[in-house]
Amino acid sequence: MVLRLHEGDVAAFDQLFIEMYPALCVLSDRIVEDEAAAKDIVSEVFLQLWKTRTFLNEVRSINAYLYVATRNHSLNHLKKLKRNEKKVRQAYDRQLEEKSYEDILQNVFNAEAIRLLHEAILTLPPECTKVVQLNIEGLSTNEIALQLGISPSAVSHQKARAIRLLRGKIAPGMVLISLFLAD
């Protein structure tokens, strides 16, 4: 059989494949515990056998050769899976750490922005403060006007005034926060 394979006899190769493939798949499946992977591994063993058939003259038992090759390929498959699993786990851990750090920074930034905003709102003139607080609570311009007993245009004027005043008070603080968190 080895001599026929060495000479490139396709019929001998087909016969060997038919005889050995099922047993080699069982061996590989017992090692890798994955039937589909075992079939792929055995197919790879036969492909390698065909490609290197000219060097088979030193092989005494083709069956023993195939069993050893299948075992080795199966073990290499497991090693590769472990390496890949370790790489995937490391990448996941790294992303989790980066995500957590970014989330913490974002939460700090958001909390500080809210604190600065509330602090700045309290420094506004009283009529602006009332309008802004009611707006934050979700009231519409008409609802605020009704509650404060002023016209909707007066509410809009106070909102615009509050925004103008808040920009001057909040923007410098936000720049400082951004610089601090960028480090």
C-alpha positions as CSV (number, residue, x, y, z in Angstrom):
1,M,0.0,0.0,0.0
2,V,2.8,2.4,0.9
3,L,4.5,1.8,-2.4
4,R,1.3,2.4,-4.4
5,L,0.7,5.7,-2.5
6,H,4.4,6.7,-3.0
7,E,3.8,6.2,-6.8
8,G,0.6,8.4,-6.7
9,D,-2.0,5.6,-7.0
10,V,-5.3,7.4,-6.5
11,A,-7.2,4.2,-6.1
12,A,-4.9,3.0,-3.3
13,F,-5.4,6.4,-1.6
14,D,-9.2,6.1,-2.0
15,Q,-9.2,2.6,-0.6
16,L,-7.1,3.7,2.4
17,F,-9.4,6.6,3.0
18,I,-12.5,4.4,3.0
19,E,-10.9,1.9,5.4
20,M,-9.3,4.3,7.8
21,Y,-11.4,7.5,7.9
22,P,-14.1,6.2,10.3
23,A,-11.6,4.9,12.8
24,L,-9.5,8.0,12.7
25,C,-12.5,10.2,13.2
26,V,-13.4,8.2,16.3
27,L,-9.9,8.7,17.6
28,S,-9.8,12.4,16.9
29,D,-13.3,12.9,18.3
30,R,-12.3,11.3,21.6
31,I,-9.4,13.7,21.9
32,V,-11.1,17.0,20.7
33,E,-14.7,16.1,21.7
34,D,-16.1,17.8,18.7
35,E,-17.3,15.6,15.8
36,A,-17.1,18.3,13.1
37,A,-13.6,19.3,14.2
38,A,-12.5,15.7,14.2
39,K,-13.7,15.2,10.7
40,D,-11.8,18.3,9.6
41,I,-8.7,17.1,11.4
42,V,-8.8,13.6,9.7
43,S,-9.4,15.2,6.3
44,E,-6.3,17.4,6.9
45,V,-4.3,14.3,7.9
46,F,-5.3,12.6,4.6
47,L,-4.5,15.8,2.6
48,Q,-1.1,16.0,4.2
49,L,-0.5,12.3,3.5
50,W,-1.3,12.8,-0.1
51,K,0.9,15.9,-0.4
52,T,3.9,14.2,1.3
53,R,3.4,10.7,-0.3
54,T,6.8,10.8,-2.0
55,F,8.4,10.6,1.5
56,L,6.4,7.6,2.6
57,N,9.1,5.0,1.7
58,E,10.4,5.2,5.3
59,V,7.0,4.4,6.8
60,R,6.6,0.8,7.9
61,S,2.9,0.8,8.8
62,I,0.6,3.3,7.1
63,N,-2.1,2.6,9.6
64,A,0.2,3.4,12.5
65,Y,1.4,6.5,10.7
66,L,-2.2,7.7,10.3
67,Y,-3.1,7.1,13.9
68,V,-0.1,9.0,15.2
69,A,-0.6,11.8,12.7
70,T,-4.3,12.0,13.7
71,R,-3.4,12.1,17.4
72,N,-0.8,14.8,16.9
73,H,-3.1,16.9,14.7
74,S,-5.9,16.6,17.3
75,L,-3.6,17.6,20.2
76,N,-2.4,20.6,18.1
77,H,-6.0,21.5,17.5
78,L,-6.6,21.6,21.3
79,K,-3.5,23.7,21.9
80,K,-4.7,26.2,19.3
81,L,-8.1,26.4,20.8
82,K,-6.6,27.1,24.2
83,R,-4.4,29.8,22.8
84,N,-7.3,31.4,21.0
85,E,-9.5,31.1,24.1
86,K,-6.8,32.8,26.1
87,K,-6.4,35.6,23.5
88,V,-10.2,36.1,23.4
89,R,-10.4,36.2,27.2
90,Q,-7.5,38.7,27.4
91,A,-9.1,40.9,24.7
92,Y,-12.5,40.8,26.5
93,D,-10.8,41.7,29.9
94,R,-8.9,44.5,28.3
95,Q,-12.1,45.9,26.7
96,L,-13.9,45.5,30.0
97,E,-11.2,47.5,31.8
98,E,-11.1,50.2,29.2
99,K,-14.9,50.4,29.1
100,S,-15.1,50.6,32.9
101,Y,-12.5,53.3,33.0
102,E,-14.2,55.3,30.3
103,D,-17.6,54.8,32.0
104,I,-16.2,56.1,35.3
105,L,-14.7,59.1,33.6
106,Q,-17.9,59.8,31.8
107,N,-19.9,59.5,35.0
108,V,-17.5,61.8,36.8
109,F,-17.8,64.3,34.0
110,N,-21.6,64.1,33.9
111,A,-21.9,64.5,37.7
112,E,-19.6,67.5,37.7
113,A,-21.4,69.1,34.8
114,I,-24.7,68.7,36.7
115,R,-23.2,70.1,39.9
116,L,-21.8,73.1,38.0
117,L,-25.1,73.6,36.2
118,H,-27.1,73.6,39.5
119,E,-24.6,75.9,41.1
120,A,-24.8,78.3,38.2
121,I,-28.6,78.3,38.1
122,L,-28.7,79.4,41.8
123,T,-26.6,82.4,40.9
124,L,-29.0,83.6,38.3
125,P,-31.5,86.5,39.0
126,P,-34.5,85.1,40.9
127,E,-36.9,85.4,37.9
128,C,-34.5,83.5,35.6
129,T,-33.9,80.8,38.3
130,K,-37.6,80.1,38.6
131,V,-38.1,79.8,34.9
132,V,-35.1,77.5,34.5
133,Q,-36.1,75.3,37.4
134,L,-39.7,74.9,36.1
135,N,-38.3,74.2,32.6
136,I,-36.0,71.5,34.0
137,E,-39.0,70.0,35.7
138,G,-40.5,69.6,32.2
139,L,-43.1,72.4,32.1
140,S,-43.7,74.1,28.7
141,T,-43.4,77.8,28.1
142,N,-47.2,78.3,28.4
143,E,-47.4,76.2,31.6
144,I,-44.5,78.2,33.2
145,A,-46.2,81.5,32.1
146,L,-49.5,80.4,33.7
147,Q,-47.8,79.2,36.9
148,L,-45.7,82.4,37.4
149,G,-48.5,84.7,36.1
150,I,-46.4,86.2,33.3
151,S,-46.7,86.2,29.5
152,P,-45.2,83.4,27.4
153,S,-42.9,86.0,25.8
154,A,-41.6,87.0,29.2
155,V,-40.8,83.3,29.9
156,S,-39.0,83.0,26.6
157,H,-37.1,86.2,27.4
158,Q,-36.1,84.8,30.8
159,K,-35.0,81.5,29.2
160,A,-32.8,83.3,26.6
161,R,-31.3,85.5,29.4
162,A,-30.6,82.4,31.6
163,I,-28.9,80.6,28.7
164,R,-26.7,83.7,28.0
165,L,-25.8,84.0,31.6
166,L,-25.2,80.3,32.1
167,R,-22.9,80.1,29.1
168,G,-20.5,82.5,30.7
169,K,-20.6,80.7,34.1
170,I,-20.5,77.1,33.0
171,A,-18.2,77.1,30.0
172,P,-15.0,77.9,31.9
173,G,-15.7,75.3,34.5
174,M,-16.5,72.7,31.8
175,V,-13.2,73.4,30.1
176,L,-11.4,72.8,33.4
177,I,-13.2,69.5,33.9
178,S,-12.4,68.4,30.4
179,L,-8.7,69.2,30.9
180,F,-8.7,67.4,34.2
181,L,-10.4,64.2,32.8
182,A,-8.2,64.2,29.7
183,D,-5.1,63.2,31.7
